[in-house]
Amino acid sequence: MTLRDDVEGARAEILQRARDMGLSIEDYLQQVGNARGATYQLTTLINGAGPVPGRYRTQLDHPVLGTFDSISTEFTLTSTPQTNNLAVVHVVQATGVSTPLSPTDNSNPPAGSFNWNGTRLKVGLAPAAADSLMAFYLTRR
């Protein structure tokens, strides 16, 4: 395989991805006048079609805000998580066991699960005084 074959293969892959996205390749070829310029413009469109990682940041709340007293089940996150991008872990200090909690739509979550609305987090089982809750999620910048 030559360098020319590699370039033509890469160009063909870009053109196929553009077709798969419903972009009209002929319009770009006619507008630019050559395959190299059209491929460059199509690559820019393809790359801009997805979410940009810079729009979000990861957030770790360790511990989450609230009272750990074996009674309180409601806590507060420092930021609002993006939809379905929240992981909560209950760390039991006495045993050193970390248990991931499952999300639920139930406003009164059962043990082993959590519910959240905005920055409000509610867990099913209240953590003891020495325990902690960790929340890991994506939030907007």
C-alpha positions in Angstrom: 0.0 0.0 0.0 1.2 3.4 -0.9 0.7 6.8 0.8 -1.7 7.7 -2.0 -3.8 4.6 -1.3 -3.9 5.5 2.4 -5.1 9.1 1.6 -7.7 7.8 -0.8 -8.9 5.3 1.7 -9.2 7.9 4.4 -11.0 10.3 2.0 -13.5 7.5 1.1 -14.2 6.9 4.8 -14.9 10.5 5.4 -17.2 10.7 2.4 -19.1 7.6 3.5 -19.6 9.0 7.0 -20.9 12.2 5.4 -23.4 10.2 3.3 -24.5 8.3 6.4 -25.2 11.6 8.1 -27.3 12.7 5.1 -24.9 15.4 3.9 -24.9 16.1 0.1 -21.3 15.4 -1.0 -22.0 16.6 -4.6 -22.9 20.1 -3.3 -19.6 20.4 -1.4 -17.6 19.1 -4.4 -19.3 21.6 -6.7 -18.9 24.5 -4.3 -15.2 23.8 -3.5 -14.2 22.4 -6.8 -11.8 19.6 -5.5 -12.1 16.5 -3.3 -9.5 17.8 -0.8 -11.4 20.9 0.1 -14.7 19.1 0.1 -13.3 16.5 2.4 -11.9 19.2 4.8 -15.3 20.9 5.0 -17.2 17.6 5.5 -14.7 16.6 8.2 -15.4 19.8 10.0 -19.2 19.2 9.8 -18.8 15.6 11.0 -16.7 16.5 14.0 -19.0 19.4 14.9 -22.1 17.1 14.9 -21.4 15.5 18.3 -21.3 17.0 21.8 -18.1 18.8 22.6 -16.4 17.4 25.8 -15.5 21.0 26.8 -19.1 21.8 27.5 -19.2 19.5 30.5 -17.0 18.8 33.5 -16.9 15.9 35.9 -17.8 16.6 39.4 -17.0 14.5 42.5 -18.8 15.4 45.7 -17.1 13.5 48.5 -18.9 13.7 50.8 -22.2 15.2 49.5 -23.6 18.0 51.6 -25.8 17.0 54.5 -26.0 15.5 58.0 -24.7 12.0 58.4 -26.6 10.7 61.5 -28.4 7.4 60.7 -31.6 9.4 60.3 -31.2 11.9 57.5 -31.8 10.5 54.0 -31.8 13.9 52.1 -28.5 15.5 50.9 -27.4 18.2 48.5 -25.1 18.1 45.5 -22.8 21.0 44.7 -24.1 21.2 41.1 -27.0 20.0 39.0 -26.1 16.7 37.2 -26.9 16.3 33.5 -29.7 13.8 32.9 -28.8 10.2 33.9 -25.2 11.0 34.6 -25.0 10.4 38.3 -23.3 7.7 40.2 -23.7 7.5 44.0 -21.6 5.3 46.3 -22.3 4.6 50.0 -19.0 4.1 51.9 -19.5 2.3 55.3 -16.5 3.5 57.4 -16.8 0.6 60.0 -16.2 -2.1 57.3 -14.6 -0.1 54.5 -17.1 -1.4 52.1 -18.2 0.8 49.2 -21.6 0.0 47.8 -22.8 1.6 44.5 -26.4 2.7 44.8 -28.9 2.2 42.0 -31.0 5.1 40.6 -34.8 4.9 41.0 -37.8 7.0 40.0 -39.4 6.3 43.4 -39.5 9.5 45.5 -39.0 7.3 48.6 -36.2 5.1 47.4 -35.7 1.6 48.9 -32.4 0.6 50.6 -29.6 0.4 48.1 -31.0 3.0 45.8 -31.3 6.8 45.4 -33.4 9.4 43.7 -32.5 13.0 42.7 -34.1 16.1 41.5 -31.8 19.0 40.5 -29.3 19.2 43.3 -31.4 17.3 45.9 -30.4 13.7 46.5 -32.4 11.2 48.5 -31.1 7.8 49.5 -33.0 4.8 50.7 -30.9 4.0 53.7 -29.6 6.8 55.9 -25.8 6.6 56.3 -24.3 6.4 59.8 -22.4 9.2 61.4 -19.0 7.9 60.3 -20.1 6.8 56.8 -20.0 9.0 53.7 -21.7 9.3 50.3 -19.8 10.0 47.2 -21.5 11.4 44.0 -19.8 11.4 40.7 -21.5 13.1 37.7 -21.3 15.4 34.7 -22.3 19.0 35.0 -22.3 22.0 32.6 -19.4 24.4 32.9 
